[in-house]
């Protein structure tokens, strides 16, 4: 009887292992996440800013960030928050993000959290998810900005 139980246990474990390996492969194929890094240079045009992203592989392209809120004061008298929507046009499609920005006007520093909109993006970016982080500065009061972009995008295809 012990031999029969051992044999049934081994067969069950083999079946379980085969079943798990067959279900894990499609999950890995769907999880096409890429770490990203790049550089943004942009010019503020009043209610929007236009620019270019370079050194970012698939994200190289032109940008337009449309401000969706005014400056909101924070508890620090020289730091404000605002929101904008970013459209990045590349030769691989259009990536759209919704951003929350913190801007220290006294030091000319800013940081932004850019959440990818999977429903508004197109081409290679359609259905993509992820978050990008922008950290940058301005030396002329906000007319021009330079930022480093880091983060991760998980592609749907």
N, C-alpha and C positions, 0 to 999 in steps of 0.2 A: 504494500500500500504506500509506503514512503517513496518508492521509486515512481509510482504513478503520480503522486502529488508533486514530486519534484519535476517530472516531465511536464505536467500541466502548468506548473508555475513558470518553467522556462519558456514554454510555448506562449503563455500569456505575456511575459516580458518581451519576447521577440515581437509579438503582434503589436504591443503597445509602442515599442521603439520604432517600428516601421510606420505605424499610424502617426506618431508625433513627427517623425522626420518628413513625412509627406505633407503635413499641415504647416510646418515651419517654413518650407521653401517659398510658398506664395507670399507669406508675410514678409519675408526678407526682400522679395522682389518689389513689394509695394512700398517699402520703407527706403526710398531713394533720397536720403538726407545728405546735404552737402554743407560743410563749413565754408563760410565766405569771408573774404577780407578785401577791401578796396579803398579807393580815395574818391571823395566828392569835392568838386569845386563848383560853387554856385554864386549867382548874382541875385540879390533881392530886388524885385520889381514892384514893391508896394504890397499888394494883396497876394502875391505869389513870388516864387523864386525859381529860376531856371538854371540848369547846370549840366555837368557831365560827370559820369562815374568812370574811372579808369582803374587798371590793375586789379580788376575784379572778375576776370574770366567771363562767365555767362551773364554777369550783371553789367558789363561795360555797355554804356549807352547814355542817352540824354534823359534829363529829369525835369519835371515840373512839380513843385510843391505848392498847392493852393491852400492858403490859410483858412481854417474853418472856425476860428475863434480869435478874439482879441487877446491882448496880454492880460493875464490874471495875476494880481499881486500875490506874493507868498509872504511868509513871516519875515523873510530877509528883504530889506527895503530895496536892494538892487537886483533881486532875482524874481523872474516872472515865469509863468507857464503859459503855453498856448498849444493849440492843436492844428494839424494840417493833414492833407491827403497828398501822398506822393504818387506820381505816375512815372515809371521808369520804362522807357521805350528802348528795346534792344533788337538785334537781328534774330533773336529767339522768341520774341513775343513781348507782351506788356505786363509788367509787374506793378500791382497797385497795393499801397500800404496806407494804414491809418496811423498817424503819429501823435505822440504826446511829447512835447519839448519843454525842457527847463533851460532858461537863458539867464545867465548872470551878466547884465549889461555893464557893470563896473569893470569886470575882468575880460569881457568879450568871449566868454566860454559858454558852450551849450552841450547838452546831451539829449538824445531822443530815443524813444522806444518806438520802433516801426513794426506794426503787426500786419503780416501779409493777409490780403483779402483774397481768398481762394475763388470767390464767385465773380470778382471784377477783373481778375487777371486773365490773360489770353496766351495762346501759343504754348510754349514749354512751361509757362507759369500757371496755366489753367488748372485749378484745383489744388495748387500748391499751398502749403501752410508754413508757418515759421515766424521768426522774429529777427529783425535786424536792429543793431545798435549803432547810432551815430554819435561820435564824440568829436567836437571840433571847436574852432575859434574864429573870431573875426578881429581884424586889427583896425577896422574903419567904422565901427559903430553898428555893423550889421549889413552894410551894403554888399559886401562879398563875404563868403564863408568858405572855409576849408574844413573837411572832416574825414576821419577814418571810419570806415564801415566794417563792422564785424557781425557775425550771427550765423544762423542756420536756416536753410530753406529745405523743406521736404517736398519733393516733386511727386505729383500724382501719377505720372507715367513711368 
